């Protein structure tokens, strides 16, 4: 398929009374964004809190939620611990909502958070107990090669685990110049530009832009400046019924 890209201005957006500014590269169907759920990716949200923000208590069932703290600090209320726990820049949280999970969060002023919601097979997940894990940034393996470094959030040698099959997550930092990102052919490759200015294939991208390609093994990346991309690989055709339903790229 040809690559599809979505600038930050093209993404569905919302400004909440809580002080949260949100963009949704992949929104709910009712968000009427340009890109709907696909594969076993259900939702993708980038949240900014210039003056700080609190989400209030929220209830979830079934889905898995990956939260990446891009900058600043996120405070998460733990019902079982009955207290607040902190996640700093570079940390990741995995929530398996299972048969029911309550959460509330605070973003400190200037914080930025990215969330990716996954569909782990709701027929199974809704019958399982909820759980969550926080992972500090220094627990994730980082490999360094000429002109780039790769941090593995989900994948080989990562301590993090999810139930959603076929999903891997990597943050790749590219030095200025030309690169090739190697990926599994039978996947969607979704990318969110965390910082920098670059082109992927022939599309020019800047900070907070989003793109998706499928069935690519060698993805050309040309960085005009030092840049970072969060890559999520997910299956073309999950072997179970997903929320995305009959939606096709």
C-alpha positions in Angstrom: 0.0 0.0 0.0 1.0 3.6 -0.4 2.0 5.2 2.8 -0.6 7.3 4.5 0.4 10.2 6.7 -1.5 12.6 8.9 -0.1 15.9 10.1 -0.9 17.0 13.6 -3.4 19.5 12.2 -5.3 16.8 10.4 -5.7 14.6 13.5 -8.9 14.7 15.5 -8.4 17.0 18.5 -10.1 18.1 21.7 -9.5 20.7 24.4 -10.8 19.6 27.7 -12.0 21.7 30.7 -9.4 19.9 32.8 -6.6 21.7 31.0 -5.8 18.7 28.8 -5.1 19.3 25.1 -5.5 16.1 23.1 -4.8 15.0 19.5 -6.0 11.6 18.3 -4.1 10.0 15.3 -6.5 7.0 15.7 -9.8 8.0 17.3 -13.1 6.4 18.2 -15.5 6.0 15.3 -17.5 8.9 16.7 -14.5 11.3 16.6 -14.9 11.4 12.8 -11.2 11.5 12.3 -9.4 10.6 9.1 -8.2 7.3 10.5 -10.4 4.8 12.3 -9.3 1.7 14.3 -7.4 -1.0 12.3 -5.6 -4.2 13.1 -5.8 -4.6 16.9 -5.1 -1.0 17.4 -8.2 0.6 18.9 -7.2 4.1 19.9 -4.1 6.4 19.8 -4.0 9.7 21.8 -1.4 12.3 22.4 -2.1 14.5 25.4 -0.4 17.8 26.4 -0.9 19.6 29.7 0.7 23.0 29.5 -0.6 24.1 32.9 -1.2 20.6 34.3 -4.3 18.5 34.1 -6.3 15.8 36.0 -8.4 13.2 34.2 -10.7 12.3 37.1 -11.7 8.7 37.8 -12.3 6.6 34.6 -13.7 3.1 34.2 -12.4 0.7 31.5 -13.0 -2.9 30.5 -11.3 -5.3 28.1 -8.7 -3.2 26.4 -5.0 -2.9 27.1 -3.7 0.6 27.5 0.0 1.5 26.9 1.0 4.9 28.3 4.3 6.5 27.4 5.5 9.5 29.3 7.2 11.7 26.7 8.1 14.6 29.0 7.3 15.8 32.5 5.6 13.5 34.9 2.4 11.5 35.2 0.8 10.6 38.6 -1.4 7.5 38.6 -3.8 6.6 41.4 -3.6 2.9 42.4 -6.9 1.6 43.9 -5.3 -1.4 45.5 -2.3 0.6 46.9 -4.7 3.5 47.7 -2.1 6.1 46.8 -0.5 7.9 43.9 2.5 6.5 41.9 4.7 8.5 39.6 5.9 7.9 36.1 8.7 10.0 34.7 9.8 10.8 31.2 10.7 7.6 29.3 8.6 5.3 31.6 5.8 3.1 30.3 2.7 1.8 31.9 0.7 -1.3 30.8 -3.0 -1.6 31.9 -5.0 -4.7 31.2 -8.5 -3.5 31.9 -9.9 -7.1 32.0 -13.3 -7.3 33.7 -13.0 -3.8 35.1 -10.4 -1.2 36.0 -10.7 2.2 37.6 -8.0 4.8 37.2 -7.4 8.5 37.6 -4.3 10.5 36.5 -2.6 13.8 36.9 -0.3 15.3 34.4 2.1 17.9 35.9 2.5 21.2 34.2 4.4 20.9 30.9 3.9 17.1 30.7 3.2 15.2 27.5 1.8 11.6 27.3 1.1 9.2 24.5 -1.4 6.4 24.8 -2.0 3.5 22.5 -5.0 1.3 23.2 -4.9 -2.4 22.1 -7.7 -4.9 21.5 -6.4 -8.2 23.1 -9.5 -10.3 22.0 -12.4 -9.0 24.1 -14.1 -12.3 24.3 -11.3 -13.5 26.5 -10.1 -10.3 28.1 -13.5 -9.4 29.6 -13.4 -12.6 31.7 -10.0 -11.9 33.2 -9.0 -9.9 36.2 -7.6 -6.5 35.7 -3.9 -5.7 36.3 -1.3 -3.1 35.5 2.5 -2.7 35.6 4.7 0.4 35.6 8.1 0.1 33.9 10.9 2.6 34.5 12.8 3.9 31.5 16.1 2.3 32.4 14.6 -1.2 32.3 14.2 -1.2 28.6 17.0 -2.5 26.4 18.7 0.0 24.1 20.8 -0.9 21.1 23.2 1.6 19.5 24.5 1.4 16.0 26.0 4.0 13.6 23.7 7.0 13.4 20.8 5.6 15.4 19.6 4.0 18.7 16.6 1.8 19.4 14.8 1.4 22.7 12.5 -1.6 22.9 9.3 -1.1 24.8 7.6 -4.3 23.6 9.6 -7.0 21.9 12.8 -8.9 22.3 14.5 -8.6 25.8 11.9 -6.1 27.1 10.5 -6.8 30.6 7.0 -5.6 29.5 4.3 -8.0 28.4 0.9 -7.6 26.9 -1.8 -10.1 26.0 -2.5 -8.5 22.6 -0.8 -10.8 20.1 1.6 -9.7 17.4 2.4 -6.2 18.7 5.9 -4.7 19.1 6.8 -1.1 20.1 10.1 0.6 19.6 11.4 4.1 19.9 14.1 4.8 17.3 16.4 7.9 17.4 17.8 8.8 14.0 20.8 11.0 13.5 20.8 13.3 10.5 21.1 11.3 7.3 19.6 8.3 5.5 18.5 5.1 7.3 16.5 1.9 6.7 14.0 0.8 9.4 13.6 -3.0 9.2 10.2 -4.4 10.0 8.2 -7.6 9.7 6.5 -7.8 6.3 3.1 -9.2 7.4 2.4 -6.1 9.6 1.0 -2.6 9.8 3.8 -0.2 10.8 2.4 2.8 12.6 4.7 5.7 13.4 4.4 8.9 15.6 7.1 11.5 15.2 8.2 12.4 18.7 10.7 15.1 17.6 12.6 16.3 14.6 12.0 16.7 10.9 12.3 13.8 8.4 10.8 12.0 5.5 9.6 8.4 5.5 9.4 7.0 2.0 8.5 10.2 0.2 6.4 11.9 2.8 7.8 14.8 4.8 7.0 14.7 8.5 7.5 16.9 11.5 6.9 16.6 15.3 3.6 14.9 16.2 2.8 13.8 12.7 1.6 10.2 12.2 1.9 7.7 9.4 1.0 4.1 8.6 2.3 1.6 6.0 1.8 -2.1 5.6 3.7 -5.0 4.2 7.0 -3.2 4.1 10.3 -4.9 5.1 12.7 -2.0 4.4 11.3 1.4 5.3 13.5 4.3 4.1 13.9 7.2 6.6 15.8 10.4 5.8 16.3 12.6 8.8 16.8 16.3 8.1 17.7 16.8 11.8 18.1 14.5 14.8 14.7 12.8 15.1 12.8 10.2 17.1 9.9 8.0 16.0 7.7 5.7 18.1 7.0 2.6 15.9 4.2 0.2 16.6 4.0 -3.0 14.5 0.7 -4.9 14.6 -0.8 -7.8 12.5 -2.5 -7.3 9.2 -5.2 -9.8 10.1 -5.6 -10.7 13.8 -6.9 -14.3 14.1 -9.9 -13.1 16.2 -12.8 -10.7 15.9 -11.6 -7.1 16.7 -13.2 -3.8 17.6 -12.0 -2.5 14.2 -14.5 -5.0 12.7 -14.7 -4.9 8.9 -12.6 -1.7 8.6 -9.8 -2.2 6.0 -6.9 -0.1 5.0 
